[in-house]
Amino acid sequence: MNAEVHALWPELDWIEDETLREATARTWELALERSPLTVDDLQTIPFTLLVPDLKVSFMAHKRCVVHVAREAALKMNEFFGDDLHCDLDVTIAGAILADVGKLLEYDIRDGKSCKSEMGEYVRHPFSGVGLAMEAGVPPRVCHIIAAHAGEGDMVKRTPEAYVVHHADFMTFLPFKNRR
C-alpha cells in the first residue's frame, strides 16, 4: 500500500484481512492514477455536486461514513449476534470504497468541481465496481459499492450493504434536504 493512500485512509488499518486491506488500498491507488483529481483536491472539493455551495469536503464525508458504518456494524453484532451478523472487514472496506468511483466521475474546471466526461455517462457505483474488480476486491465488497446509492434499490442488499447505504445517506440527506 502506498503512503499517500494510507495517509488518506488511516481506517485501512481497521481491516484485519491483509488481502482485503491491500485490495482496498490498491483500488484507491488505481483511482488516483486515473483521476484528474489530486489527494489535495479530495480534502477541499465538496462531497456531492447536488448541494450548491456545500463546504463539507469529499474526505470529511467519506471518513465520517466509514466511522458511522463501523460503529453501526459493531452495535448490530452486539445486539443481534449471529441473527444479523455484519462482517466488519467487509463493512469497512465497502464504506472506504463506496465513492471511489467519484474520482473518475468528478473533475475541476475553472476552479469549480463538476462532472467529468466519464461522470456524464457512468455514475460512480459502476466505475467504482470496475476499479475494485480490477484491484481484486471480492464480490461481497463490490456489492456494497454497487448498492450504496440509488442503484442499489433494485437489488437485495446484504446487511453490510444496508449499513453502508444508510451511513452514506444519513450523512448526505441532512445537507440536501435542510429545513
mmCIF file of the C-alpha atoms, coordinates in Angstrom:
data_MODEL
# 
_entry.id   MODEL 
# 
loop_
_atom_site.group_PDB 
_atom_site.id 
_atom_site.type_symbol 
_atom_site.label_atom_id 
_atom_site.label_alt_id 
_atom_site.label_comp_id 
_atom_site.label_asym_id 
_atom_site.label_entity_id 
_atom_site.label_seq_id 
_atom_site.pdbx_PDB_ins_code 
_atom_site.Cartn_x 
_atom_site.Cartn_y 
_atom_site.Cartn_z 
_atom_site.occupancy 
_atom_site.B_iso_or_equiv 
_atom_site.pdbx_formal_charge 
_atom_site.auth_seq_id 
_atom_site.auth_comp_id 
_atom_site.auth_asym_id 
_atom_site.auth_atom_id 
_atom_site.pdbx_PDB_model_num 
ATOM 1   C CA . MET A 1 1   ? 0.000   0.000   0.000   1.00 0.00 ? 1   MET A CA 1 
ATOM 2   C CA . ASN A 1 2   ? 1.432   3.367   -0.912  1.00 0.00 ? 2   ASN A CA 1 
ATOM 3   C CA . ALA A 1 3   ? 1.957   6.009   1.758   1.00 0.00 ? 3   ALA A CA 1 
ATOM 4   C CA . GLU A 1 4   ? -0.320  8.540   0.038   1.00 0.00 ? 4   GLU A CA 1 
ATOM 5   C CA . VAL A 1 5   ? -3.324  6.198   0.206   1.00 0.00 ? 5   VAL A CA 1 
ATOM 6   C CA . HIS A 1 6   ? -2.556  5.166   3.782   1.00 0.00 ? 6   HIS A CA 1 
ATOM 7   C CA . ALA A 1 7   ? -2.345  8.836   4.834   1.00 0.00 ? 7   ALA A CA 1 
ATOM 8   C CA . LEU A 1 8   ? -5.691  9.459   3.127   1.00 0.00 ? 8   LEU A CA 1 
ATOM 9   C CA . TRP A 1 9   ? -7.252  6.375   4.731   1.00 0.00 ? 9   TRP A CA 1 
ATOM 10  C CA . PRO A 1 10  ? -5.826  5.508   8.170   1.00 0.00 ? 10  PRO A CA 1 
ATOM 11  C CA . GLU A 1 11  ? -9.025  3.457   8.624   1.00 0.00 ? 11  GLU A CA 1 
ATOM 12  C CA . LEU A 1 12  ? -7.490  0.847   6.317   1.00 0.00 ? 12  LEU A CA 1 
ATOM 13  C CA . ASP A 1 13  ? -5.732  -0.414  9.452   1.00 0.00 ? 13  ASP A CA 1 
ATOM 14  C CA . TRP A 1 14  ? -9.137  -1.485  10.803  1.00 0.00 ? 14  TRP A CA 1 
ATOM 15  C CA . ILE A 1 15  ? -9.384  -4.156  8.074   1.00 0.00 ? 15  ILE A CA 1 
ATOM 16  C CA . GLU A 1 16  ? -7.877  -7.284  9.638   1.00 0.00 ? 16  GLU A CA 1 
ATOM 17  C CA . ASP A 1 17  ? -7.763  -9.375  6.456   1.00 0.00 ? 17  ASP A CA 1 
ATOM 18  C CA . GLU A 1 18  ? -4.482  -8.335  4.845   1.00 0.00 ? 18  GLU A CA 1 
ATOM 19  C CA . THR A 1 19  ? -5.563  -9.377  1.344   1.00 0.00 ? 19  THR A CA 1 
ATOM 20  C CA . LEU A 1 20  ? -8.756  -7.313  1.576   1.00 0.00 ? 20  LEU A CA 1 
ATOM 21  C CA . ARG A 1 21  ? -6.865  -4.351  3.077   1.00 0.00 ? 21  ARG A CA 1 
ATOM 22  C CA . GLU A 1 22  ? -4.361  -4.420  0.204   1.00 0.00 ? 22  GLU A CA 1 
ATOM 23  C CA . ALA A 1 23  ? -7.070  -4.779  -2.475  1.00 0.00 ? 23  ALA A CA 1 
ATOM 24  C CA . THR A 1 24  ? -8.986  -1.869  -0.934  1.00 0.00 ? 24  THR A CA 1 
ATOM 25  C CA . ALA A 1 25  ? -5.858  0.288   -0.945  1.00 0.00 ? 25  ALA A CA 1 
ATOM 26  C CA . ARG A 1 26  ? -4.998  -0.806  -4.493  1.00 0.00 ? 26  ARG A CA 1 
ATOM 27  C CA . THR A 1 27  ? -8.443  0.329   -5.671  1.00 0.00 ? 27  THR A CA 1 
ATOM 28  C CA . TRP A 1 28  ? -7.700  3.819   -4.358  1.00 0.00 ? 28  TRP A CA 1 
ATOM 29  C CA . GLU A 1 29  ? -4.266  3.741   -5.979  1.00 0.00 ? 29  GLU A CA 1 
ATOM 30  C CA . LEU A 1 30  ? -5.852  2.915   -9.351  1.00 0.00 ? 30  LEU A CA 1 
ATOM 31  C CA . ALA A 1 31  ? -8.475  5.639   -8.920  1.00 0.00 ? 31  ALA A CA 1 
ATOM 32  C CA . LEU A 1 32  ? -5.853  8.255   -8.079  1.00 0.00 ? 32  LEU A CA 1 
ATOM 33  C CA . GLU A 1 33  ? -3.703  7.196   -11.058 1.00 0.00 ? 33  GLU A CA 1 
ATOM 34  C CA . ARG A 1 34  ? -6.663  7.680   -13.434 1.00 0.00 ? 34  ARG A CA 1 
ATOM 35  C CA . SER A 1 35  ? -8.350  10.677  -11.833 1.00 0.00 ? 35  SER A CA 1 
ATOM 36  C CA . PRO A 1 36  ? -7.931  14.319  -12.770 1.00 0.00 ? 36  PRO A CA 1 
ATOM 37  C CA . LEU A 1 37  ? -8.209  14.978  -9.006  1.00 0.00 ? 37  LEU A CA 1 
ATOM 38  C CA . THR A 1 38  ? -5.303  15.025  -6.580  1.00 0.00 ? 38  THR A CA 1 
ATOM 39  C CA . VAL A 1 39  ? -5.196  13.930  -2.950  1.00 0.00 ? 39  VAL A CA 1 
ATOM 40  C CA . ASP A 1 40  ? -5.254  17.623  -2.007  1.00 0.00 ? 40  ASP A CA 1 
ATOM 41  C CA . ASP A 1 41  ? -8.385  18.146  -4.132  1.00 0.00 ? 41  ASP A CA 1 
ATOM 42  C CA . LEU A 1 42  ? -10.179 15.438  -2.129  1.00 0.00 ? 42  LEU A CA 1 
ATOM 43  C CA . GLN A 1 43  ? -9.633  17.499  1.032   1.00 0.00 ? 43  GLN A CA 1 
ATOM 44  C CA . THR A 1 44  ? -11.323 20.566  -0.495  1.00 0.00 ? 44  THR A CA 1 
ATOM 45  C CA . ILE A 1 45  ? -13.886 19.568  -3.144  1.00 0.00 ? 45  ILE A CA 1 
ATOM 46  C CA . PRO A 1 46  ? -17.486 19.139  -1.964  1.00 0.00 ? 46  PRO A CA 1 
ATOM 47  C CA . PHE A 1 47  ? -18.553 15.535  -1.419  1.00 0.00 ? 47  PHE A CA 1 
ATOM 48  C CA . THR A 1 48  ? -21.581 15.971  -3.665  1.00 0.00 ? 48  THR A CA 1 
ATOM 49  C CA . LEU A 1 49  ? -22.462 18.184  -6.606  1.00 0.00 ? 49  LEU A CA 1 
ATOM 50  C CA . LEU A 1 50  ? -26.159 18.003  -5.663  1.00 0.00 ? 50  LEU A CA 1 
ATOM 51  C CA . VAL A 1 51  ? -25.955 20.634  -2.896  1.00 0.00 ? 51  VAL A CA 1 
ATOM 52  C CA . PRO A 1 52  ? -24.995 24.144  -4.028  1.00 0.00 ? 52  PRO A CA 1 
ATOM 53  C CA . ASP A 1 53  ? -22.211 25.888  -2.075  1.00 0.00 ? 53  ASP A CA 1 
ATOM 54  C CA . LEU A 1 54  ? -21.506 22.823  0.074   1.00 0.00 ? 54  LEU A CA 1 
ATOM 55  C CA . LYS A 1 55  ? -18.431 23.306  2.225   1.00 0.00 ? 55  LYS A CA 1 
ATOM 56  C CA . VAL A 1 56  ? -18.072 19.731  3.558   1.00 0.00 ? 56  VAL A CA 1 
ATOM 57  C CA . SER A 1 57  ? -15.198 18.082  1.738   1.00 0.00 ? 57  SER A CA 1 
ATOM 58  C CA . PHE A 1 58  ? -15.198 14.744  -0.001  1.00 0.00 ? 58  PHE A CA 1 
ATOM 59  C CA . MET A 1 59  ? -12.828 13.238  2.564   1.00 0.00 ? 59  MET A CA 1 
ATOM 60  C CA . ALA A 1 60  ? -14.683 14.631  5.602   1.00 0.00 ? 60  ALA A CA 1 
ATOM 61  C CA . HIS A 1 61  ? -17.868 12.984  4.349   1.00 0.00 ? 61  HIS A CA 1 
ATOM 62  C CA . LYS A 1 62  ? -16.189 9.727   3.320   1.00 0.00 ? 62  LYS A CA 1 
ATOM 63  C CA . ARG A 1 63  ? -14.310 9.267   6.566   1.00 0.00 ? 63  ARG A CA 1 
ATOM 64  C CA . CYS A 1 64  ? -17.486 10.041  8.535   1.00 0.00 ? 64  CYS A CA 1 
ATOM 65  C CA . VAL A 1 65  ? -19.347 7.358   6.545   1.00 0.00 ? 65  VAL A CA 1 
ATOM 66  C CA . VAL A 1 66  ? -16.644 4.805   7.385   1.00 0.00 ? 66  VAL A CA 1 
ATOM 67  C CA . HIS A 1 67  ? -16.770 5.642   11.094  1.00 0.00 ? 67  HIS A CA 1 
ATOM 68  C CA . VAL A 1 68  ? -20.589 5.591   11.232  1.00 0.00 ? 68  VAL A CA 1 
ATOM 69  C CA . ALA A 1 69  ? -20.746 2.309   9.294   1.00 0.00 ? 69  ALA A CA 1 
ATOM 70  C CA . ARG A 1 70  ? -18.176 0.646   11.548  1.00 0.00 ? 70  ARG A CA 1 
ATOM 71  C CA . GLU A 1 71  ? -19.973 1.732   14.719  1.00 0.00 ? 71  GLU A CA 1 
ATOM 72  C CA . ALA A 1 72  ? -23.351 0.644   13.332  1.00 0.00 ? 72  ALA A CA 1 
ATOM 73  C CA . ALA A 1 73  ? -21.976 -2.781  12.381  1.00 0.00 ? 73  ALA A CA 1 
ATOM 74  C CA . LEU A 1 74  ? -20.435 -3.190  15.826  1.00 0.00 ? 74  LEU A CA 1 
ATOM 75  C CA . LYS A 1 75  ? -23.752 -2.360  17.502  1.00 0.00 ? 75  LYS A CA 1 
ATOM 76  C CA . MET A 1 76  ? -25.706 -4.687  15.214  1.00 0.00 ? 76  MET A CA 1 
ATOM 77  C CA . ASN A 1 77  ? -23.309 -7.505  16.105  1.00 0.00 ? 77  ASN A CA 1 
ATOM 78  C CA . GLU A 1 78  ? -23.601 -6.654  19.805  1.00 0.00 ? 78  GLU A CA 1 
ATOM 79  C CA . PHE A 1 79  ? -27.393 -6.630  19.838  1.00 0.00 ? 79  PHE A CA 1 
ATOM 80  C CA . PHE A 1 80  ? -28.241 -9.205  17.161  1.00 0.00 ? 80  PHE A CA 1 
ATOM 81  C CA . GLY A 1 81  ? -25.269 -11.573 17.273  1.00 0.00 ? 81  GLY A CA 1 
ATOM 82  C CA . ASP A 1 82  ? -25.476 -14.268 14.622  1.00 0.00 ? 82  ASP A CA 1 
ATOM 83  C CA . ASP A 1 83  ? -29.118 -13.437 13.832  1.00 0.00 ? 83  ASP A CA 1 
ATOM 84  C CA . LEU A 1 84  ? -27.984 -10.482 11.705  1.00 0.00 ? 84  LEU A CA 1 
ATOM 85  C CA . HIS A 1 85  ? -24.196 -10.515 11.695  1.00 0.00 ? 85  HIS A CA 1 
ATOM 86  C CA . CYS A 1 86  ? -22.174 -7.826  9.904   1.00 0.00 ? 86  CYS A CA 1 
ATOM 87  C CA . ASP A 1 87  ? -18.691 -8.747  8.769   1.00 0.00 ? 87  ASP A CA 1 
ATOM 88  C CA . LEU A 1 88  ? -16.608 -5.784  9.969   1.00 0.00 ? 88  LEU A CA 1 
ATOM 89  C CA . ASP A 1 89  ? -13.883 -6.150  7.342   1.00 0.00 ? 89  ASP A CA 1 
ATOM 90  C CA . VAL A 1 90  ? -16.455 -6.239  4.544   1.00 0.00 ? 90  VAL A CA 1 
ATOM 91  C CA . THR A 1 91  ? -18.366 -3.282  6.009   1.00 0.00 ? 91  THR A CA 1 
ATOM 92  C CA . ILE A 1 92  ? -15.251 -1.139  6.466   1.00 0.00 ? 92  ILE A CA 1 
ATOM 93  C CA . ALA A 1 93  ? -13.821 -1.966  3.029   1.00 0.00 ? 93  ALA A CA 1 
ATOM 94  C CA . GLY A 1 94  ? -17.208 -1.295  1.424   1.00 0.00 ? 94  GLY A CA 1 
ATOM 95  C CA . ALA A 1 95  ? -17.526 2.056   3.195   1.00 0.00 ? 95  ALA A CA 1 
ATOM 96  C CA . ILE A 1 96  ? -13.985 3.079   2.180   1.00 0.00 ? 96  ILE A CA 1 
ATOM 97  C CA . LEU A 1 97  ? -14.706 2.110   -1.441  1.00 0.00 ? 97  LEU A CA 1 
ATOM 98  C CA . ALA A 1 98  ? -18.328 3.236   -1.829  1.00 0.00 ? 98  ALA A CA 1 
ATOM 99  C CA . ASP A 1 99  ? -17.437 6.536   -3.516  1.00 0.00 ? 99  ASP A CA 1 
ATOM 100 C CA . VAL A 1 100 ? -14.058 5.655   -5.048  1.00 0.00 ? 100 VAL A CA 1 
ATOM 101 C CA . GLY A 1 101 ? -15.684 5.947   -8.487  1.00 0.00 ? 101 GLY A CA 1 
ATOM 102 C CA . LYS A 1 102 ? -16.241 9.662   -7.848  1.00 0.00 ? 102 LYS A CA 1 
ATOM 103 C CA . LEU A 1 103 ? -12.560 10.118  -8.590  1.00 0.00 ? 103 LEU A CA 1 
ATOM 104 C CA . LEU A 1 104 ? -13.489 9.298   -12.191 1.00 0.00 ? 104 LEU A CA 1 
ATOM 105 C CA . GLU A 1 105 ? -16.916 10.987  -12.060 1.00 0.00 ? 105 GLU A CA 1 
ATOM 106 C CA . TYR A 1 106 ? -15.608 14.394  -10.951 1.00 0.00 ? 106 TYR A CA 1 
ATOM 107 C CA . ASP A 1 107 ? -13.327 16.986  -12.473 1.00 0.00 ? 107 ASP A CA 1 
ATOM 108 C CA . ILE A 1 108 ? -12.322 20.541  -11.648 1.00 0.00 ? 108 ILE A CA 1 
ATOM 109 C CA . ARG A 1 109 ? -12.803 23.207  -14.310 1.00 0.00 ? 109 ARG A CA 1 
ATOM 110 C CA . ASP A 1 110 ? -12.205 26.898  -13.777 1.00 0.00 ? 110 ASP A CA 1 
ATOM 111 C CA . GLY A 1 111 ? -11.609 26.184  -10.090 1.00 0.00 ? 111 GLY A CA 1 
ATOM 112 C CA . LYS A 1 112 ? -15.015 24.541  -9.609  1.00 0.00 ? 112 LYS A CA 1 
ATOM 113 C CA . SER A 1 113 ? -15.990 20.915  -9.101  1.00 0.00 ? 113 SER A CA 1 
ATOM 114 C CA . CYS A 1 114 ? -18.044 19.446  -11.914 1.00 0.00 ? 114 CYS A CA 1 
ATOM 115 C CA . LYS A 1 115 ? -18.806 16.171  -13.642 1.00 0.00 ? 115 LYS A CA 1 
ATOM 116 C CA . SER A 1 116 ? -16.117 14.745  -15.860 1.00 0.00 ? 116 SER A CA 1 
ATOM 117 C CA . GLU A 1 117 ? -16.859 13.316  -19.277 1.00 0.00 ? 117 GLU A CA 1 
ATOM 118 C CA . MET A 1 118 ? -16.924 9.877   -17.599 1.00 0.00 ? 118 MET A CA 1 
ATOM 119 C CA . GLY A 1 119 ? -19.338 11.224  -14.992 1.00 0.00 ? 119 GLY A CA 1 
ATOM 120 C CA . GLU A 1 120 ? -21.724 12.416  -17.675 1.00 0.00 ? 120 GLU A CA 1 
ATOM 121 C CA . TYR A 1 121 ? -22.174 8.804   -18.783 1.00 0.00 ? 121 TYR A CA 1 
ATOM 122 C CA . VAL A 1 122 ? -21.156 6.489   -15.930 1.00 0.00 ? 122 VAL A CA 1 
ATOM 123 C CA . ARG A 1 123 ? -22.124 7.006   -12.293 1.00 0.00 ? 123 ARG A CA 1 
ATOM 124 C CA . HIS A 1 124 ? -19.627 6.292   -9.545  1.00 0.00 ? 124 HIS A CA 1 
ATOM 125 C CA . PRO A 1 125 ? -21.163 2.997   -8.309  1.00 0.00 ? 125 PRO A CA 1 
ATOM 126 C CA . PHE A 1 126 ? -20.390 1.486   -11.729 1.00 0.00 ? 126 PHE A CA 1 
ATOM 127 C CA . SER A 1 127 ? -16.912 2.944   -12.198 1.00 0.00 ? 127 SER A CA 1 
ATOM 128 C CA . GLY A 1 128 ? -16.124 2.114   -8.561  1.00 0.00 ? 128 GLY A CA 1 
ATOM 129 C CA . VAL A 1 129 ? -17.017 -1.542  -9.049  1.00 0.00 ? 129 VAL A CA 1 
ATOM 130 C CA . GLY A 1 130 ? -14.855 -1.641  -12.179 1.00 0.00 ? 130 GLY A CA 1 
ATOM 131 C CA . LEU A 1 131 ? -11.849 -0.270  -10.282 1.00 0.00 ? 131 LEU A CA 1 
ATOM 132 C CA . ALA A 1 132 ? -12.457 -2.612  -7.343  1.00 0.00 ? 132 ALA A CA 1 
ATOM 133 C CA . MET A 1 133 ? -12.765 -5.697  -9.521  1.00 0.00 ? 133 MET A CA 1 
ATOM 134 C CA . GLU A 1 134 ? -9.530  -4.804  -11.291 1.00 0.00 ? 134 GLU A CA 1 
ATOM 135 C CA . ALA A 1 135 ? -7.823  -4.500  -7.887  1.00 0.00 ? 135 ALA A CA 1 
ATOM 136 C CA . GLY A 1 136 ? -9.072  -7.925  -6.764  1.00 0.00 ? 136 GLY A CA 1 
ATOM 137 C CA . VAL A 1 137 ? -11.773 -6.784  -4.328  1.00 0.00 ? 137 VAL A CA 1 
ATOM 138 C CA . PRO A 1 138 ? -14.139 -9.693  -3.557  1.00 0.00 ? 138 PRO A CA 1 
ATOM 139 C CA . PRO A 1 139 ? -17.762 -9.724  -4.766  1.00 0.00 ? 139 PRO A CA 1 
ATOM 140 C CA . ARG A 1 140 ? -19.229 -9.142  -1.255  1.00 0.00 ? 140 ARG A CA 1 
ATOM 141 C CA . VAL A 1 141 ? -17.470 -5.767  -1.144  1.00 0.00 ? 141 VAL A CA 1 
ATOM 142 C CA . CYS A 1 142 ? -18.162 -4.929  -4.801  1.00 0.00 ? 142 CYS A CA 1 
ATOM 143 C CA . HIS A 1 143 ? -21.834 -5.483  -3.963  1.00 0.00 ? 143 HIS A CA 1 
ATOM 144 C CA . ILE A 1 144 ? -21.632 -2.678  -1.367  1.00 0.00 ? 144 ILE A CA 1 
ATOM 145 C CA . ILE A 1 145 ? -20.081 -0.279  -3.889  1.00 0.00 ? 145 ILE A CA 1 
ATOM 146 C CA . ALA A 1 146 ? -22.775 -1.145  -6.436  1.00 0.00 ? 146 ALA A CA 1 
ATOM 147 C CA . ALA A 1 147 ? -25.650 -0.990  -3.950  1.00 0.00 ? 147 ALA A CA 1 
ATOM 148 C CA . HIS A 1 148 ? -24.729 2.003   -1.772  1.00 0.00 ? 148 HIS A CA 1 
ATOM 149 C CA . ALA A 1 149 ? -26.565 4.593   -3.887  1.00 0.00 ? 149 ALA A CA 1 
ATOM 150 C CA . GLY A 1 150 ? -29.978 4.653   -5.538  1.00 0.00 ? 150 GLY A CA 1 
ATOM 151 C CA . GLU A 1 151 ? -28.927 1.938   -7.979  1.00 0.00 ? 151 GLU A CA 1 
ATOM 152 C CA . GLY A 1 152 ? -28.929 -0.438  -5.019  1.00 0.00 ? 152 GLY A CA 1 
ATOM 153 C CA . ASP A 1 153 ? -32.665 -0.033  -4.592  1.00 0.00 ? 153 ASP A CA 1 
ATOM 154 C CA . MET A 1 154 ? -33.025 -2.526  -7.443  1.00 0.00 ? 154 MET A CA 1 
ATOM 155 C CA . VAL A 1 155 ? -31.269 -5.410  -5.641  1.00 0.00 ? 155 VAL A CA 1 
ATOM 156 C CA . LYS A 1 156 ? -31.402 -7.252  -2.338  1.00 0.00 ? 156 LYS A CA 1 
ATOM 157 C CA . ARG A 1 157 ? -28.717 -5.750  -0.120  1.00 0.00 ? 157 ARG A CA 1 
ATOM 158 C CA . THR A 1 158 ? -26.584 -7.681  2.340   1.00 0.00 ? 158 THR A CA 1 
ATOM 159 C CA . PRO A 1 159 ? -26.600 -6.454  5.964   1.00 0.00 ? 159 PRO A CA 1 
ATOM 160 C CA . GLU A 1 160 ? -23.212 -4.807  5.322   1.00 0.00 ? 160 GLU A CA 1 
ATOM 161 C CA . ALA A 1 161 ? -24.583 -3.043  2.225   1.00 0.00 ? 161 ALA A CA 1 
ATOM 162 C CA . TYR A 1 162 ? -27.564 -1.731  4.210   1.00 0.00 ? 162 TYR A CA 1 
ATOM 163 C CA . VAL A 1 163 ? -25.233 -0.379  6.887   1.00 0.00 ? 163 VAL A CA 1 
ATOM 164 C CA . VAL A 1 164 ? -23.033 1.458   4.364   1.00 0.00 ? 164 VAL A CA 1 
ATOM 165 C CA . HIS A 1 165 ? -26.051 2.693   2.384   1.00 0.00 ? 165 HIS A CA 1 
ATOM 166 C CA . HIS A 1 166 ? -27.660 4.195   5.474   1.00 0.00 ? 166 HIS A CA 1 
ATOM 167 C CA . ALA A 1 167 ? -24.385 5.593   6.842   1.00 0.00 ? 167 ALA A CA 1 
ATOM 168 C CA . ASP A 1 168 ? -23.895 7.322   3.489   1.00 0.00 ? 168 ASP A CA 1 
ATOM 169 C CA . PHE A 1 169 ? -27.415 8.713   3.248   1.00 0.00 ? 169 PHE A CA 1 
ATOM 170 C CA . MET A 1 170 ? -27.663 9.803   6.879   1.00 0.00 ? 170 MET A CA 1 
ATOM 171 C CA . THR A 1 171 ? -24.574 11.943  6.308   1.00 0.00 ? 171 THR A CA 1 
ATOM 172 C CA . PHE A 1 172 ? -25.842 13.276  2.953   1.00 0.00 ? 172 PHE A CA 1 
ATOM 173 C CA . LEU A 1 173 ? -29.598 13.858  3.137   1.00 0.00 ? 173 LEU A CA 1 
ATOM 174 C CA . PRO A 1 174 ? -29.468 16.399  6.008   1.00 0.00 ? 174 PRO A CA 1 
ATOM 175 C CA . PHE A 1 175 ? -27.327 18.603  3.740   1.00 0.00 ? 175 PHE A CA 1 
ATOM 176 C CA . LYS A 1 176 ? -29.564 18.070  0.710   1.00 0.00 ? 176 LYS A CA 1 
ATOM 177 C CA . ASN A 1 177 ? -32.913 18.456  2.483   1.00 0.00 ? 177 ASN A CA 1 
ATOM 178 C CA . ARG A 1 178 ? -32.245 21.078  5.150   1.00 0.00 ? 178 ARG A CA 1 
ATOM 179 C CA . ARG A 1 179 ? -35.201 22.777  6.755   1.00 0.00 ? 179 ARG A CA 1 
# 
